[in-house]
Amino acid sequence: MEQFASAKQALLEALAREVEEETGWRLTRVRRFLGTTTWTGDDGGGLRHEADYLVEVDGDLDHPMLEWSKHSAYDWFGPDNLARLKENCGPGEFMIHDLIARAVAEHPPMPR
């Protein structure tokens, strides 16, 4: 059981570090584990395993400090504009849409 707690703590530390590195925001609360998705990358690297969380952060939500070498854009999505996440996607390429749709349905957006 101690190994599990240690692995969980390491994963949450990595999550907080990545949130800060990728956006400049500080992770303040993990609201919910959304699940793990396994997919094949298009770079020949094989299977990927992605753990997704619904989190709360502290920082300027309108001006994230993105690592532009890793991200070309960002946007906010809610129930009214989720269909945009399917644009330019083929059948079976709706992983992000489906994940966000489930999170929004289970946890409606908080007022900003």
C-alpha positions as CSV (number, residue, x, y, z in Angstrom):
1,M,0.0,0.0,0.0
2,E,2.9,2.3,0.7
3,Q,4.2,1.9,-2.8
4,F,0.8,2.8,-4.2
5,A,0.7,6.0,-2.1
6,S,4.3,6.9,-3.2
7,A,3.5,6.3,-6.9
8,K,0.3,8.4,-6.6
9,Q,2.2,11.2,-4.9
10,A,4.9,11.1,-7.6
11,L,2.2,11.3,-10.3
12,L,0.5,14.3,-8.6
13,E,3.8,16.0,-8.2
14,A,4.5,15.5,-12.0
15,L,1.0,16.8,-12.7
16,A,1.6,20.0,-10.7
17,R,5.1,20.4,-12.3
18,E,3.7,20.0,-15.9
19,V,0.8,22.4,-15.3
20,E,3.2,25.1,-14.1
21,E,5.8,24.4,-16.8
22,E,3.2,24.3,-19.6
23,T,1.0,27.2,-18.5
24,G,2.6,29.2,-15.7
25,W,-0.4,28.3,-13.5
26,R,-0.1,26.7,-10.0
27,L,-2.1,23.6,-9.3
28,T,-4.3,24.2,-6.3
29,R,-6.6,21.2,-6.2
30,V,-7.2,18.0,-8.0
31,R,-11.0,17.7,-8.3
32,R,-11.2,14.3,-10.0
33,F,-9.3,11.6,-11.9
34,L,-11.0,11.4,-15.3
35,G,-9.4,8.2,-16.4
36,T,-6.5,6.8,-18.4
37,T,-6.5,6.8,-22.2
38,T,-4.2,4.6,-24.3
39,W,-3.4,5.7,-27.8
40,T,-0.8,5.3,-30.5
41,G,1.4,8.3,-31.3
42,D,2.0,9.3,-34.9
43,D,5.7,9.7,-34.4
44,G,6.5,6.0,-34.3
45,G,7.0,6.0,-30.6
46,G,4.3,3.3,-30.0
47,L,1.6,3.3,-27.3
48,R,1.0,6.2,-25.1
49,H,-0.8,6.1,-21.7
50,E,-2.4,9.4,-20.6
51,A,-3.9,10.1,-17.2
52,D,-6.4,12.9,-17.2
53,Y,-7.5,15.0,-14.3
54,L,-10.0,17.8,-13.6
55,V,-8.0,20.4,-11.7
56,E,-8.2,23.9,-10.2
57,V,-5.4,26.3,-10.8
58,D,-4.2,29.7,-9.6
59,G,-2.9,32.1,-12.2
60,D,-4.0,34.4,-15.0
61,L,-6.4,32.1,-16.9
62,D,-6.7,34.6,-19.8
63,H,-3.0,34.8,-20.4
64,P,-1.3,31.4,-19.8
65,M,2.5,31.4,-20.2
66,L,2.6,28.7,-22.8
67,E,5.8,26.9,-24.0
68,W,5.3,28.0,-27.6
69,S,7.7,25.3,-28.8
70,K,5.1,22.7,-27.6
71,H,1.9,24.6,-28.1
72,S,0.7,26.7,-31.1
73,A,-2.6,27.8,-29.6
74,Y,-5.0,27.5,-26.6
75,D,-8.7,28.0,-26.0
76,W,-11.5,27.5,-23.5
77,F,-14.3,25.0,-24.2
78,G,-17.6,24.6,-22.6
79,P,-20.9,22.9,-23.4
80,D,-21.8,25.5,-26.1
81,N,-18.7,25.1,-28.2
82,L,-17.5,21.5,-27.8
83,A,-18.2,20.7,-31.4
84,R,-15.2,22.8,-32.4
85,L,-13.0,20.0,-30.9
86,K,-14.2,17.7,-33.6
87,E,-13.2,20.1,-36.4
88,N,-10.6,18.6,-38.8
89,C,-10.8,15.2,-37.1
90,G,-11.5,12.0,-38.7
91,P,-13.7,9.2,-37.3
92,G,-12.2,7.8,-34.1
93,E,-10.1,11.0,-33.5
94,F,-12.4,12.5,-30.9
95,M,-10.4,11.6,-27.8
96,I,-10.1,15.2,-26.6
97,H,-13.7,16.1,-27.4
98,D,-15.0,13.0,-25.6
99,L,-12.8,13.7,-22.5
100,I,-13.8,17.3,-22.2
101,A,-17.5,16.5,-22.9
102,R,-17.5,14.0,-20.1
103,A,-15.8,16.4,-17.7
104,V,-18.2,19.2,-18.5
105,A,-21.2,17.0,-18.1
106,E,-20.1,15.6,-14.8
107,H,-18.7,19.0,-13.5
108,P,-20.3,22.0,-15.0
109,P,-18.0,25.0,-15.4
110,M,-17.5,27.3,-12.5
111,P,-18.2,31.0,-13.1
112,R,-15.0,32.9,-14.0
